[in-house]
């Protein structure tokens, strides 16, 4: 997501208030009318090299295309250019199609969102809880996501039937009581695919083809198979990726499409060609939790608000591909991007680009850093600790002539001034607004697409942990590789008198010593602790916020 959030040193294996709808679009703002295509092109082009993996972009307003362009290569080895109709994997953007298929069946009277899933999946172990179709749609079922299981990487290249896929996770204990929490869950959407098949009497792929893709003229969209193949996909280093079996992503992420088809899809939804207005309104409304608070998700889409503008959106990350799309319902603006490269290899999140384009087309450009330079005395006014809860806090520091912000377990990021007491976090779209009382800074609010949080300042000074010296001979005891999770191996090296650490195959970072066996990467709030066992084994424990992983040194 585009949030200021925790990132570990490596990515572990993964397959990602009610809105009011104005279906009659207002007049196009003068700023948007005059916005040249060159301005959008200048925003996107720097992020996709002509000789590397590429992307395709489309922007529409009121169903009419205002920008449409391809960048980079569809096949690097063959130097084949990406074209506007290049098909790409959607990844988790598939979920909106799965959700609409379920809602179409509900409109047809073949199921109800309140139905217990065992109506269609008899014998599914619910562990004594009532799990409804709505829980699956809104990621509130408590069922663990199968893509997060430690052994998923061992099976993800093997074809499975739908029943075999369900068997892989069905016996896992629930993570929470259904309806009480939101937790993004690929398992829920896998199950929704099975429910579509039971309720319709058709395979998932055929149902979508006959009820959505063919009627809407989406001739380049379908379940990835011999008919619908994406262009080549690439990893973060622009190496061609090994494919996974698309029987695993299934209804949670197995569709292939083009930006033109996505634009047709969005227009058909907004024009009421697929769902009843009330049903679509439910899908694009944040779903309430059991305690009355709303989660960040409707049915198949995230629901948020950016710089005062309502939006629904979703992205996707799947082997070799990244996708993102955003819809501004009041402004009837839609932007979609499909890239044939892992997200880590693209130097700007696709979501940042889609949001900037969408808000420009809507005539409501997002804030940008100001050229105004604040002096050190002014900047010092904001320094301090702003608690999140009794265990976590945001810390604002003055360093290198500017401000940084860092939450517990989060990466440190610069704050860029853009208006009175207002800052942007790094290159994200997240804003920080400081509050004052009698001229004194008393707190701050942080706003992203999904959250508005308020934090009172508790401390006006920042005391960083003291470091110690560790002899090279002691450091050498810790050198080696430690497997902490599938695909996550930390390598410890020594450069001079300093420890360096990083995932195998990625750049290492210098670690400061807090004790003889405890080391800190302050920029990412990562701590590494080493413990030698009685049998001589060396154990490394990795901590970042609530994340804690341990593993022994490989021989």
C-alpha positions as CSV (number, residue, x, y, z in Angstrom):
1,X,0.0,0.0,0.0
2,X,1.0,3.6,-0.3
3,X,1.0,4.0,3.5
4,X,4.0,5.1,5.7
5,X,4.4,1.5,6.9
6,X,6.9,-1.1,8.1
7,X,9.2,-2.7,5.6
8,X,11.5,-5.5,6.4
9,X,15.0,-5.9,4.9
10,X,13.5,-8.3,2.3
11,X,10.0,-9.0,1.1
12,X,8.7,-12.3,2.4
13,X,7.0,-14.4,-0.2
14,X,3.5,-13.1,-0.9
15,X,1.1,-13.3,-4.0
16,X,-2.4,-6.7,-1.4
17,X,-17.0,6.4,5.6
18,X,-19.6,5.5,2.9
19,X,-19.0,7.1,-0.4
20,X,-21.6,9.2,-2.1
21,X,-22.0,8.6,-5.8
22,X,-22.6,11.2,-8.5
23,X,-23.2,9.4,-11.8
24,X,-23.7,12.6,-13.7
25,X,-20.2,14.0,-14.1
26,X,-19.7,17.7,-13.4
27,X,-18.2,19.9,-16.1
28,X,-14.6,19.2,-16.7
29,X,-12.5,21.8,-14.8
30,X,-10.6,24.3,-16.9
31,X,-7.3,23.1,-15.5
32,X,-8.0,19.5,-16.7
33,X,-9.2,20.7,-20.1
34,X,-5.9,22.5,-20.6
35,X,-3.7,19.8,-19.2
36,X,-1.5,18.5,-22.1
37,X,-0.8,14.9,-22.5
38,X,2.9,15.9,-22.3
39,X,2.4,16.7,-18.6
40,X,1.2,13.1,-17.8
41,X,3.9,11.7,-20.0
42,X,6.5,13.7,-18.2
43,X,5.2,12.2,-14.9
44,X,5.4,8.6,-16.0
45,X,8.2,8.3,-18.6
46,X,11.2,8.8,-16.2
47,X,10.3,5.6,-14.3
48,X,10.4,3.2,-17.3
49,X,13.6,2.9,-19.4
50,X,13.2,2.4,-23.1
51,X,15.4,-0.7,-22.9
52,X,13.9,-2.3,-19.8
53,X,10.5,-3.7,-18.6
54,X,7.7,-1.3,-19.2
55,X,4.2,-0.3,-18.4
56,X,0.9,0.7,-20.0
57,X,-1.2,3.6,-18.8
58,X,-4.8,4.8,-19.5
59,X,-6.7,7.7,-18.0
60,X,-10.4,8.3,-18.7
61,X,-13.0,10.9,-17.6
62,X,-16.7,10.2,-17.9
63,X,-15.8,7.2,-20.0
64,X,-13.7,9.1,-22.5
65,X,-10.0,8.5,-22.9
66,X,-7.8,11.5,-22.1
67,X,-4.4,9.7,-22.0
68,X,-3.2,6.3,-23.3
69,X,0.4,5.3,-23.8
70,X,2.9,2.4,-23.5
71,X,6.4,2.5,-22.2
72,X,9.5,0.2,-22.2
73,X,9.7,-3.4,-23.4
74,X,7.3,-6.3,-23.4
75,X,10.2,-8.7,-24.0
76,X,13.7,-7.5,-23.1
77,X,15.7,-10.2,-24.8
78,X,13.8,-9.8,-28.1
79,X,13.7,-6.0,-27.6
80,X,9.9,-6.1,-28.3
81,X,8.3,-2.8,-27.4
82,X,5.3,-2.7,-25.0
83,X,2.2,-1.8,-26.9
84,X,-1.0,-0.2,-25.7
85,X,-2.8,-3.6,-26.0
86,X,-0.1,-5.6,-24.3
87,X,-1.8,-8.1,-21.8
88,X,-0.4,-8.3,-18.3
89,X,-1.2,-10.2,-15.1
90,X,-3.6,-8.3,-12.8
91,X,-2.6,-10.1,-9.6
92,X,-4.9,-9.0,-6.8
93,X,-6.9,-6.6,-9.1
94,X,-8.6,-9.9,-10.0
95,X,-10.5,-9.7,-6.7
96,X,-12.8,-7.0,-8.0
97,X,-14.0,-9.3,-10.8
98,X,-14.5,-12.1,-8.3
99,X,-16.4,-9.8,-6.0
100,X,-18.7,-8.6,-8.8
101,X,-19.3,-12.2,-9.9
102,X,-20.5,-13.0,-6.4
103,X,-22.7,-9.8,-6.3
104,X,-24.2,-10.7,-9.7
105,X,-25.2,-14.1,-8.3
106,X,-26.7,-12.3,-5.3
107,X,-28.7,-10.0,-7.6
108,X,-29.8,-13.2,-9.4
109,X,-31.1,-14.6,-6.2
110,X,-28.7,-17.6,-6.3
111,X,-27.0,-16.7,-3.0
112,X,-27.1,-14.1,-0.2
113,X,-24.1,-12.4,1.3
114,X,-25.3,-13.4,4.7
115,X,-25.1,-17.1,3.7
116,X,-22.8,-19.3,5.8
117,X,-20.0,-20.5,3.5
118,X,-20.9,-24.1,4.4
119,X,-24.1,-23.7,2.3
120,X,-21.8,-24.0,-0.8
121,X,-18.7,-25.6,0.8
122,X,-20.3,-28.3,3.0
123,X,-17.8,-29.8,5.4
124,X,-15.5,-26.7,5.4
125,X,-14.1,-26.5,9.0
126,X,-15.2,-23.2,10.4
127,X,-13.9,-24.0,13.9
128,X,-17.3,-23.4,15.5
129,X,-17.6,-19.9,14.0
130,X,-20.1,-18.5,11.5
131,X,-18.2,-17.4,8.4
132,X,-20.4,-15.7,5.8
133,X,-19.8,-14.9,2.1
134,X,-19.7,-11.2,3.2
135,X,-16.8,-12.0,5.5
136,X,-14.8,-13.4,2.6
137,X,-15.6,-10.4,0.4
138,X,-14.5,-7.9,3.0
139,X,-11.4,-9.7,4.3
140,X,-12.9,-10.1,7.8
141,X,-13.3,-13.9,7.9
142,X,-10.3,-14.6,10.1
143,X,-9.1,-17.4,7.7
144,X,-5.3,-17.2,7.3
145,X,-4.0,-16.3,3.9
146,X,-2.5,-19.3,2.1
147,X,0.1,-17.2,0.4
148,X,1.6,-16.4,3.8
149,X,2.1,-20.0,4.8
150,X,5.8,-21.0,5.3
151,X,5.5,-23.9,2.8
152,X,3.7,-22.0,0.1
153,X,6.9,-21.4,-1.8
154,X,7.4,-25.2,-2.0
155,X,4.1,-25.8,-3.8
156,X,3.4,-22.6,-5.8
157,X,4.7,-24.0,-9.1
158,X,2.7,-27.2,-8.9
159,X,-0.8,-27.3,-10.5
160,X,-3.7,-28.0,-8.1
161,X,-7.4,-28.4,-8.4
162,X,-9.7,-26.0,-6.6
163,X,-10.4,-28.7,-3.9
164,X,-6.6,-29.3,-3.5
165,X,-6.0,-25.6,-3.1
166,X,-8.6,-25.4,-0.3
167,X,-7.2,-28.5,1.4
168,X,-3.9,-26.6,1.7
169,X,-5.3,-24.1,4.2
170,X,-8.7,-25.2,5.3
171,X,-7.6,-26.8,8.6
172,X,-5.6,-23.7,9.7
173,X,-7.0,-22.1,12.9
174,X,-8.8,-18.8,12.5
175,X,-6.7,-15.7,13.3
176,X,-9.6,-13.9,14.9
177,X,-13.4,-14.1,15.3
178,X,-15.1,-13.4,11.9
179,X,-16.2,-9.8,11.5
180,X,-14.1,-8.4,14.2
181,X,-11.0,-7.4,12.2
182,X,-9.8,-6.6,8.7
183,X,-6.8,-8.7,7.5
184,X,-6.1,-9.0,3.8
185,X,-6.7,-12.6,2.9
186,X,-6.1,-14.4,-0.4
187,X,-7.7,-17.6,1.0
188,X,-11.1,-15.8,1.3
189,X,-11.1,-15.0,-2.4
190,X,-9.9,-18.5,-3.3
191,X,-13.0,-19.7,-1.5
192,X,-15.2,-17.2,-3.3
193,X,-14.1,-18.7,-6.6
194,X,-15.3,-22.1,-5.4
195,X,-18.6,-20.6,-4.3
196,X,-19.1,-19.0,-7.7
197,X,-18.6,-22.4,-9.3
198,X,-21.1,-24.1,-6.9
199,X,-23.8,-21.3,-7.2
200,X,-23.6,-20.9,-10.9
201,X,-22.8,-24.5,-12.0
202,X,-20.0,-23.2,-14.2
203,X,-16.2,-23.1,-13.8
204,X,-15.0,-19.8,-12.4
205,X,-13.3,-18.8,-15.7
206,X,-16.3,-19.6,-17.9
207,X,-18.7,-17.7,-15.6
208,X,-16.6,-14.5,-15.8
209,X,-16.2,-15.0,-19.6
210,X,-19.9,-15.4,-20.3
211,X,-21.3,-13.0,-17.8
212,X,-18.7,-10.2,-17.9
213,X,-15.9,-10.3,-20.5
214,X,-17.9,-11.2,-23.6
215,X,-20.9,-9.0,-22.9
216,X,-18.7,-6.0,-22.1
217,X,-16.5,-6.5,-25.2
218,X,-13.4,-7.3,-23.1
219,X,-11.8,-9.5,-25.7
220,X,-8.3,-9.4,-24.2
221,X,-9.3,-10.4,-20.6
222,X,-9.5,-13.8,-19.1
223,X,-8.1,-16.5,-16.8
224,X,-4.4,-17.0,-17.7
225,X,-4.2,-20.0,-20.0
226,X,-3.3,-20.9,-23.6
227,X,-5.7,-18.2,-24.9
228,X,-4.8,-15.4,-22.5
229,X,-1.1,-15.1,-22.0
230,X,0.7,-12.1,-20.6
231,X,3.8,-10.5,-22.0
232,X,7.1,-11.5,-20.3
233,X,7.4,-10.7,-16.6
234,X,10.5,-9.5,-14.8
235,X,11.8,-9.4,-11.3
236,X,13.3,-6.4,-9.5
237,X,16.6,-6.8,-11.3
238,X,15.0,-7.1,-14.7
239,X,15.6,-10.8,-14.9
240,X,12.9,-12.8,-16.6
241,X,10.9,-14.6,-13.8
242,X,10.0,-18.2,-13.4
243,X,6.3,-18.6,-13.7
244,X,4.1,-20.0,-10.9
245,X,1.1,-22.2,-11.5
246,X,-1.9,-20.0,-12.1
247,X,-4.1,-22.6,-10.4
248,X,-2.9,-21.1,-7.1
249,X,-3.8,-17.4,-7.6
250,X,-7.2,-18.6,-9.0
251,X,-10.0,-16.2,-8.0
252,X,-7.6,-14.2,-5.9
253,X,-5.2,-13.2,-8.7
254,X,-5.2,-15.2,-11.9
255,X,-6.7,-12.8,-14.5
256,X,-4.9,-11.2,-17.5
257,X,-6.1,-8.0,-19.1
258,X,-5.2,-4.8,-20.9
259,X,-5.7,-1.2,-19.9
260,X,-8.3,-0.7,-22.6
261,X,-10.4,-3.6,-21.3
262,X,-10.0,-2.3,-17.7
263,X,-11.4,1.1,-18.9
264,X,-14.4,-0.7,-20.5
265,X,-14.9,-2.6,-17.2
266,X,-14.9,0.5,-15.1
267,X,-17.3,2.3,-17.5
268,X,-19.7,-0.6,-17.5
269,X,-19.7,-0.7,-13.7
270,X,-20.3,3.0,-13.3
271,X,-23.0,2.9,-16.0
272,X,-24.9,0.2,-14.1
273,X,-24.5,-2.5,-16.8
274,X,-23.4,-5.2,-14.4
275,X,-24.9,-4.6,-11.0
276,X,-27.9,-2.9,-9.4
277,X,-27.0,0.6,-8.2
278,X,-27.5,-0.4,-4.5
279,X,-25.3,-3.5,-4.9
280,X,-22.5,-1.5,-6.5
281,X,-22.8,1.1,-3.7
282,X,-22.3,-1.7,-1.2
283,X,-19.1,-2.8,-3.0
284,X,-17.7,0.7,-3.0
285,X,-18.6,1.4,0.7
286,X,-16.1,0.7,3.5
287,X,-17.4,-2.4,5.4
288,X,-18.2,-2.0,9.1
289,X,-16.5,-4.2,11.7
290,X,-18.3,-5.8,14.7
291,X,-17.3,-2.9,17.0
292,X,-18.9,-0.3,14.6
293,X,-15.7,1.0,13.2
294,X,-15.2,0.7,9.5
295,X,-12.5,-1.3,7.8
296,X,-10.6,0.0,4.7
297,X,-12.3,-2.4,2.3
298,X,-15.7,-2.8,0.6
299,X,-16.2,-5.8,-1.7
300,X,-13.3,-6.2,-4.0
301,X,-12.0,-2.7,-3.6
302,X,-10.3,-0.5,-1.0
303,X,-12.3,2.5,-0.1
304,X,-10.5,5.7,0.8
305,X,-10.2,9.5,0.6
306,X,-7.2,11.4,-0.8
307,X,-6.8,15.1,-0.3
308,X,-10.6,15.5,0.2
309,X,-11.5,13.3,-2.8
310,X,-13.4,10.0,-2.4
311,X,-11.8,7.1,-4.2
312,X,-12.0,3.3,-4.7
313,X,-8.9,1.5,-5.7
314,X,-6.9,-1.7,-5.8
315,X,-3.4,-2.8,-6.8
316,X,-1.8,-6.1,-7.6
317,X,1.6,-7.7,-7.1
318,X,2.2,-11.1,-8.6
319,X,5.3,-12.8,-10.0
320,X,6.8,-10.5,-12.6
321,X,4.0,-8.0,-12.7
322,X,2.6,-5.0,-10.9
323,X,-0.8,-3.3,-11.4
324,X,-2.8,-0.5,-10.0
325,X,-6.1,1.3,-10.7
326,X,-8.0,4.1,-9.0
327,X,-11.6,5.4,-9.6
328,X,-12.8,8.8,-8.4
329,X,-16.6,8.2,-8.3
330,X,-17.8,11.9,-8.0
331,X,-15.4,13.1,-10.7
332,X,-15.9,9.9,-12.8
333,X,-12.1,9.7,-13.4
334,X,-10.3,6.4,-13.9
335,X,-6.6,5.6,-14.2
336,X,-5.1,2.2,-14.6
337,X,-1.4,1.1,-15.0
338,X,0.0,-2.4,-15.8
339,X,3.7,-3.1,-15.5
340,X,5.6,-6.2,-16.4
341,X,8.0,-6.0,-13.5
342,X,8.0,-6.7,-9.7
343,X,7.1,-3.6,-7.7
344,X,10.5,-3.6,-6.0
345,X,12.1,-2.9,-9.4
346,X,10.0,0.2,-10.1
347,X,11.4,3.4,-8.6
348,X,8.0,4.9,-7.9
349,X,5.0,3.0,-6.6
350,X,2.4,2.7,-9.4
351,X,-0.2,3.9,-6.9
352,X,1.6,7.2,-6.5
353,X,1.5,7.7,-10.3
354,X,-2.1,6.7,-10.8
355,X,-3.2,9.0,-8.0
356,X,-1.2,12.0,-9.3
357,X,-2.6,11.4,-12.8
358,X,-6.2,11.0,-11.6
359,X,-6.1,14.1,-9.4
360,X,-4.7,16.1,-12.3
361,X,-7.4,14.9,-14.7
362,X,-10.0,15.8,-12.0
363,X,-8.5,19.3,-11.8
364,X,-7.5,18.7,-8.1
365,X,-3.7,18.3,-8.2
366,X,-2.1,16.8,-5.1
367,X,0.2,18.9,-2.9
368,X,3.9,19.1,-3.9
369,X,6.9,20.1,-1.9
370,X,7.5,23.8,-1.6
371,X,10.7,25.6,-2.6
372,X,10.6,27.4,0.7
373,X,13.4,26.5,3.0
374,X,12.7,26.5,6.7
375,X,15.6,27.5,9.1
376,X,16.9,25.3,11.8
377,X,15.0,27.2,14.6
378,X,11.7,26.8,12.8
379,X,12.3,23.1,12.1
380,X,13.2,22.5,15.8
381,X,9.7,23.5,16.8
382,X,8.4,20.2,15.4
383,X,11.0,17.8,17.0
384,X,9.7,15.4,19.5
385,X,7.9,12.1,20.2
386,X,4.2,11.6,19.2
387,X,2.8,8.4,20.7
388,X,0.7,6.1,18.6
389,X,-0.3,3.9,21.6
390,X,1.4,2.7,24.8
391,X,4.0,0.8,22.9
392,X,4.6,2.7,19.6
393,X,5.3,6.3,18.7
394,X,6.3,8.6,15.8
395,X,9.6,10.3,16.3
396,X,10.4,13.6,14.5
397,X,14.1,14.4,14.3
398,X,16.1,17.4,13.0
399,X,19.0,15.9,11.0
400,X,21.0,16.9,8.0
401,X,19.3,20.3,7.8
402,X,15.8,18.9,7.6
403,X,13.2,16.9,9.4
404,X,12.6,13.1,9.4
405,X,9.8,11.0,10.8
406,X,10.0,7.4,12.0
407,X,7.3,5.3,13.6
408,X,8.2,2.3,15.7
409,X,9.1,-0.5,13.4
410,X,9.0,1.8,10.4
411,X,11.6,3.2,8.1
412,X,12.9,6.7,8.7
413,X,11.7,9.1,6.0
414,X,12.2,12.8,5.3
415,X,9.5,15.4,5.8
416,X,9.1,17.8,2.9
417,X,7.5,21.2,3.7
418,X,4.6,22.1,1.5
419,X,2.4,24.6,3.5
420,X,2.1,26.2,6.9
421,X,2.8,23.4,9.4
422,X,2.2,20.9,6.7
423,X,4.7,18.3,5.4
424,X,4.7,15.3,3.0
425,X,6.4,12.1,4.1
426,X,9.2,11.1,1.7
427,X,8.0,10.6,-1.9
428,X,4.6,9.2,-0.7
429,X,1.2,10.9,-0.8
430,X,1.0,10.8,3.0
431,X,0.6,14.2,4.7
432,X,1.5,15.4,8.2
433,X,-0.2,18.5,9.6
434,X,1.2,19.9,12.9
435,X,-1.2,21.6,15.4
436,X,-0.3,24.5,17.5
437,X,-1.7,26.1,20.7
438,X,-0.6,29.6,21.5
439,X,2.2,29.1,18.9
440,X,3.5,25.9,20.5
441,X,3.4,22.7,18.5
442,X,1.1,20.3,20.5
443,X,0.4,17.4,18.1
444,X,0.1,16.3,14.5
445,X,-2.4,14.5,12.2
446,X,-1.3,12.0,9.6
447,X,-3.5,11.4,6.6
448,X,-3.2,8.7,3.9
449,X,-5.8,7.2,1.7
450,X,-7.2,4.9,4.4
451,X,-6.4,6.5,7.7
452,X,-6.7,9.8,9.6
453,X,-4.8,9.6,12.9
454,X,-4.1,12.2,15.6
455,X,-1.1,12.2,17.8
456,X,-0.4,14.6,20.7
457,X,3.3,15.5,21.3
458,X,4.5,13.8,24.5
459,X,8.2,14.8,24.5
460,X,10.0,17.8,22.8
461,X,13.4,16.2,22.7
462,X,14.7,13.0,21.1
463,X,17.3,10.8,22.8
464,X,18.8,8.2,20.5
465,X,20.2,5.0,21.9
466,X,23.9,5.0,22.9
467,X,26.3,2.8,20.8
468,X,29.2,0.8,21.9
469,X,32.4,-0.5,20.3
470,X,32.6,-4.2,19.5
471,X,35.9,-5.9,18.7
472,X,36.4,-7.4,15.3
473,X,37.0,-10.8,16.9
474,X,33.5,-10.6,18.5
475,X,31.9,-9.5,15.2
476,X,33.6,-12.4,13.4
477,X,31.7,-14.9,15.7
478,X,28.4,-13.8,14.0
479,X,29.4,-13.9,10.3
480,X,27.5,-16.1,8.0
481,X,24.0,-16.7,6.6
482,X,20.8,-17.1,8.7
483,X,17.6,-18.5,7.3
484,X,14.7,-16.7,9.0
485,X,11.8,-17.6,6.7
486,X,11.2,-19.1,3.3
487,X,13.1,-16.9,0.8
488,X,14.4,-14.6,3.6
489,X,18.1,-15.3,4.3
490,X,20.1,-12.6,6.1
491,X,23.9,-12.5,5.5
492,X,26.2,-11.0,8.1
493,X,29.5,-9.6,7.0
494,X,32.2,-7.3,8.5
495,X,33.6,-4.3,6.7
496,X,36.5,-2.9,8.8
497,X,35.2,-2.5,12.3
498,X,31.5,-2.5,11.4
499,X,28.9,-5.2,11.0
500,X,26.9,-5.2,7.7
501,X,23.7,-7.1,7.2
502,X,21.2,-7.6,4.4
503,X,19.2,-10.2,2.6
504,X,21.2,-12.4,0.2
505,X,21.4,-10.8,-3.2
506,X,20.5,-7.3,-1.9
507,X,22.7,-4.5,-0.7
508,X,23.8,-4.7,2.9
509,X,23.5,-1.9,5.5
510,X,25.8,-0.9,8.3
511,X,24.6,-1.9,11.8
512,X,25.4,0.1,14.9
513,X,26.2,-1.9,18.0
514,X,24.0,-1.3,21.1
515,X,25.6,-4.1,23.0
516,X,28.1,-6.9,22.3
517,X,25.4,-9.0,20.7
518,X,22.7,-6.4,19.8
519,X,22.9,-4.3,16.6
520,X,20.6,-1.6,15.1
521,X,19.8,-0.4,11.7
522,X,18.3,2.9,12.8
523,X,17.0,3.9,9.3
524,X,14.6,1.0,9.3
525,X,14.2,0.4,13.1
526,X,15.6,-3.1,12.7
527,X,17.4,-4.9,15.5
528,X,19.5,-8.0,15.2
529,X,20.3,-10.0,18.4
530,X,22.8,-12.9,18.4
531,X,22.7,-15.8,20.9
532,X,25.1,-18.7,21.1
533,X,23.4,-21.9,22.2
534,X,25.0,-24.5,24.5
535,X,25.5,-26.8,21.6
536,X,27.4,-24.1,19.7
537,X,24.7,-23.1,17.3
538,X,24.4,-19.3,16.6
539,X,20.9,-18.0,16.6
540,X,19.9,-14.6,15.0
541,X,16.7,-12.9,16.0
542,X,15.4,-10.2,13.7
543,X,13.0,-7.6,15.1
544,X,11.2,-4.8,13.4
545,X,8.2,-3.4,15.3
546,X,5.8,-6.4,15.9
547,X,7.7,-8.6,13.4
548,X,10.0,-11.0,15.1
549,X,11.8,-13.8,13.2
550,X,14.6,-16.2,14.4
551,X,16.8,-18.6,12.6
552,X,20.1,-20.4,13.1
553,X,23.3,-19.9,11.1
554,X,23.5,-22.1,8.0
555,X,26.4,-24.6,7.9
